[in-house]
Amino acid sequence: MSAHAEASHAGHPPAAHQSSRVDARTLGMFLFIASEIMLFGSFFTIYFFVRVSAGTPWPTPPYELPVFVAGMNTIILVTSSFTMHWALQSIKRGNRAGLQGGLVLTFLLGLTFLLTQILEYSRIGFAPDTDAFGSVFYGLTGLHGAHVFVGLTLLAAATVRAFRGHYTPESHHGVEIPGIYWHFVDVMWIVVYTTVYIL
Amino acid sequence: MGNPFRSEAEAFRFLLGAVVYFAAIAIAGVINAWAGLAVFIVLTVGVAWWWWHTRQHPVPRQVAPTRRSAPGERRLLVVANETVGGADLLDRIRELSAGANTEVLVVTPALNTKLRHLASDEDPARAQAQERLERSLQRLEQEGIEARGEVGDGDPLQAIEDALRTFGADQILISTHPEGRSHWLERGVVTGARERFAVPIQHVVVDLEAERELEGRS
């Protein structure tokens, strides 16, 4: 019969006290997203300064923003969140085909969004150095596009792992964490689209 | 509303909320700028009120252990502060351990004052809890009960939740002083635990003063 206290480890530093209010990996992603919100916040500050305080016309004539194409892109990106959610729900129920299908569809929809945005840049008619409006437009949409690219990289890794037989109903953090990030990217696009294109 | 990015499902629900919120503002804004502003104010106030309301009245979550014990094995989680050496609790542990291979985990919450907690001054509380835990484990060992221990979160309910995630108890024993002398009973720790955890919970009252009196007489 022996009794011992786990916290006493002679010769080793004590184990870090970890509360399970939030899983450490999810907490890491949450803190990362919090820092990302601050980054986007700084870009939105410039946007509101240029548009409200400086009184710059939005968009500067004679340029026009492709509201319809961007609206279609918004629908594509929001749909990709549904497929992402479907993928995760599938693996939670042990449905591997659903996981694989959901991840592939999410990746393809995200890629379509990114390629459409690049095409839009090539046809839009102004550049980042045209004026303050151009700088802010490319700054905000470009920052978001970079996040979509990062999200696609994470999704590609999750998709490859899904096809290699990784993830189980009990262990699927590799899908859950990119899923959280992907939803964040979608939320940010909704904010960008509403403020930059519509209002 | 808690952290909307705590899980993918919560992030997805947050996204759906964001779609509705911004779509309403955008549609109203396109019709009339003042209507857009009005919708923005109404929705923002509504969301703020809902957030405040849910924060004040949180819905209790049922937490189940993430691990299950093997057949023929029993895991007992004992949550106690000063009362872990009490005769009634030892009897109950012995009773529950009989006839099965029982693993006992004793969790002693690192109770702290609010001021120290706010100042992140946890070290003295954890050191005191560690001391109490070691004394308790020695007492259990003397009684022939094999147990290991952990210092837990200052909030007893959080300490139980933390332990359940790694230990996977079949039964929880919460030991307190008798009513009137127990801060935990006053704070509703036992009732709160029954609402929050999907594990059978037994409450053991340990009257250390009565035990000392008895020992003095004999």
Chai-1 contact restraints between the chains, C-beta under 6 A:
chainA,res_idxA,chainB,res_idxB,connection_type,confidence,min_distance_angstrom,max_distance_angstrom,comment,restraint_id
A,M1,B,G144,contact,1.0,0.0,6.0,A-B,restraint_1
A,M1,B,E146,contact,1.0,0.0,6.0,A-B,restraint_2
A,A3,B,L137,contact,1.0,0.0,6.0,A-B,restraint_3
A,A3,B,L140,contact,1.0,0.0,6.0,A-B,restraint_4
A,A3,B,E141,contact,1.0,0.0,6.0,A-B,restraint_5
A,A3,B,A147,contact,1.0,0.0,6.0,A-B,restraint_6
A,H4,B,R148,contact,1.0,0.0,6.0,A-B,restraint_7
A,A5,B,L133,contact,1.0,0.0,6.0,A-B,restraint_8
A,A5,B,E134,contact,1.0,0.0,6.0,A-B,restraint_9
A,A5,B,L137,contact,1.0,0.0,6.0,A-B,restraint_10
A,A5,B,G149,contact,1.0,0.0,6.0,A-B,restraint_11
A,E6,B,E150,contact,1.0,0.0,6.0,A-B,restraint_12
A,A7,B,Q130,contact,1.0,0.0,6.0,A-B,restraint_13
A,A7,B,V151,contact,1.0,0.0,6.0,A-B,restraint_14
A,S19,B,D153,contact,1.0,0.0,6.0,A-B,restraint_15
A,S19,B,D162,contact,1.0,0.0,6.0,A-B,restraint_16
A,S20,B,D162,contact,1.0,0.0,6.0,A-B,restraint_17
A,S20,B,R165,contact,1.0,0.0,6.0,A-B,restraint_18
A,V22,B,R6,contact,1.0,0.0,6.0,A-B,restraint_19
A,F30,B,N3,contact,1.0,0.0,6.0,A-B,restraint_20
A,F30,B,F5,contact,1.0,0.0,6.0,A-B,restraint_21
A,I33,B,F5,contact,1.0,0.0,6.0,A-B,restraint_22
A,S81,B,L15,contact,1.0,0.0,6.0,A-B,restraint_23
A,H85,B,F12,contact,1.0,0.0,6.0,A-B,restraint_24
A,L88,B,E8,contact,1.0,0.0,6.0,A-B,restraint_25
A,E176,B,E8,contact,1.0,0.0,6.0,A-B,restraint_26
A,G179,B,E8,contact,1.0,0.0,6.0,A-B,restraint_27
A,I180,B,F5,contact,1.0,0.0,6.0,A-B,restraint_28
A,I180,B,E8,contact,1.0,0.0,6.0,A-B,restraint_29
A,I180,B,A11,contact,1.0,0.0,6.0,A-B,restraint_30
A,H183,B,A11,contact,1.0,0.0,6.0,A-B,restraint_31
A,H183,B,F12,contact,1.0,0.0,6.0,A-B,restraint_32
A,H183,B,L15,contact,1.0,0.0,6.0,A-B,restraint_33
A,D186,B,L15,contact,1.0,0.0,6.0,A-B,restraint_34
A,V187,B,L15,contact,1.0,0.0,6.0,A-B,restraint_35
A,V187,B,A18,contact,1.0,0.0,6.0,A-B,restraint_36
A,I190,B,A18,contact,1.0,0.0,6.0,A-B,restraint_37
A,I190,B,F22,contact,1.0,0.0,6.0,A-B,restraint_38
A,T194,B,F22,contact,1.0,0.0,6.0,A-B,restraint_39
A,T194,B,A26,contact,1.0,0.0,6.0,A-B,restraint_40
A,I198,B,A26,contact,1.0,0.0,6.0,A-B,restraint_41
A,L199,B,G29,contact,1.0,0.0,6.0,A-B,restraint_42
